[in-house]
Amino acid sequence: MYDFDRVIDRQNTNSVKWDKLEELYGKEDLLPLWVADMDFPVPTAISEALKTRMKHGVYGYNFTSSEYYESVISWMNRRHSWHVKKEWIIFTPGVVPALSYAVRAFTKPGDKVILQSPVYHPFYNSIGDNGRHVVTNPLIYRDGKYYMDYEDLERKIDSRTRLLFLCSPHNPVGRVWTKEELARLGQICLKNDILIISDEIHFDIIFKGYNHTVLANVSQELKENSIICTAPSKTFNIAGLQISNIIIPNKKIRERFSLELEKDHITRPNIFGAEALIAAYNESEDWLDELLEYLEENKNYFINFVENNIPQLKVIEPEGTYLVWVDCSGLNMNSEELKDFFINKCRLALNHGEMFGEEGKLFQRFNIGCPRSILEKALMRLKKGIESL
Ligand SMILES: Cc1ncc(COP(=O)(O)O)c(C=O)c1O
């Protein structure tokens, strides 16, 4: 039994989530429920593996061992019924860098890349900062749930459109796309010769009643027309160790992508990242199963609290991820007023919805990957803030 209730002080650890909040929010004394890392310590197997390697004392160049590949292959097989071959797996020091590499490998300056907004904000940067054009295919928001807009997608594709960035499960709206939804999206992309970069970093955090489908598992054609971005970082809370695996079944696509990495000599993982990945995938499944139970309870607690105490807010029930997207339009504030309200009246550091795209401007994203007591404190601050209006 792991103790997810234990609160660990993360202040003064150079934590992006907890430290230097003044620089970002103009205020230090805020409770942070923003950036996507959790406040839980890693499974014991990971910390023990790191300690053992650390004690060795020599930290020279490191390669991806056969144990590394086997642990990834076995995880994908056990948790996702996905039969991955060793040669499909390419290490990168993060999923976001991989998105940028994909943009450079498969598009030319001036080409277009589609994303489904509101979406994880670095998607915009990896397209725009590389001199390509962002084309938004906004999700449809209907009766408290989000859907893909296939008609809009077909309308927006033209001869300069090369890639589509899929977020699956979707951050921030929390959808776990069904096989049918993915197949329909895939058909449109296949018909128009658009390669899909599927960011599946949140794929292990799925709530009861939902199933994640790896895009490459939808059909043989999609297996050959997709790049699947995976990592143990969200699942096991090791984002600071910077390790991810980009899995590409199609040989030609894989070789083109690898070439881009080789140009920057990104070929070897950090020793500690690799050790953590092996311990995570081989020895930490019980921790994940307990974490999922805990997050399920956090999610239910959050939803019930808001429903019972703050009817002005509407929680979009997440199907996956530990991120909760909240519709704040009932507060009758504009985007700037909302931001100010959550920081100055509620004293919470959240992700303001507008950063995920125009469509998010009356939303806030809450990270519920924290001990229940922190969540309770945050919700009490929220309640008090609302009562002060
Ligand atoms: C959808 C999505 N992709 C990628 C990342 C970050 O990936 P990495 O830290 O591996 O670059 C995040 C982190 O929040 C995310 O939510």
The ligand as an SDF file (V2000), in Angstrom:
LIG
                    3D

 16 16  0  0  0  0  0  0  0  0999 V2000
    0.0070   16.3460  -23.9150 C   0  0  0  0  0  0  0  0  0  0  0  0
    1.3800   16.5540  -23.3740 C   0  0  0  0  0  0  0  0  0  0  0  0
    2.4480   16.2960  -24.1350 N   0  0  0  0  0  0  0  0  0  0  0  0
    3.7130   16.4520  -23.6770 C   0  0  0  0  0  0  0  0  0  0  0  0
    3.9530   16.9180  -22.4000 C   0  0  0  0  0  0  0  0  0  0  0  0
    5.3440   17.1150  -21.9070 C   0  0  0  0  0  0  0  0  0  0  0  0
    6.1930   16.1970  -22.4370 O   0  0  0  0  0  0  0  0  0  0  0  0
    7.7500   16.1880  -22.1170 P   0  0  0  0  0  0  0  0  0  0  0  0
    7.9470   16.6710  -20.7260 O   0  0  0  0  0  0  0  0  0  0  0  0
    8.1070   14.7500  -22.3180 O   0  0  0  0  0  0  0  0  0  0  0  0
    8.3930   17.0680  -23.1500 O   0  0  0  0  0  0  0  0  0  0  0  0
    2.8670   17.2070  -21.5700 C   0  0  0  0  0  0  0  0  0  0  0  0
    3.0920   17.7360  -20.2160 C   0  0  0  0  0  0  0  0  0  0  0  0
    2.2290   18.3010  -19.6180 O   0  0  0  0  0  0  0  0  0  0  0  0
    1.5620   17.0110  -22.0740 C   0  0  0  0  0  0  0  0  0  0  0  0
    0.4890   17.2720  -21.3150 O   0  0  0  0  0  0  0  0  0  0  0  0
  1  2  1  0
  2  3  1  0
  2 15  2  0
  3  4  2  0
  4  5  1  0
  5  6  1  0
  5 12  2  0
  6  7  1  0
  7  8  1  0
  8  9  2  0
  8 10  1  0
  8 11  1  0
 12 13  1  0
 12 15  1  0
 13 14  2  0
 15 16  1  0
M  END
$$$$
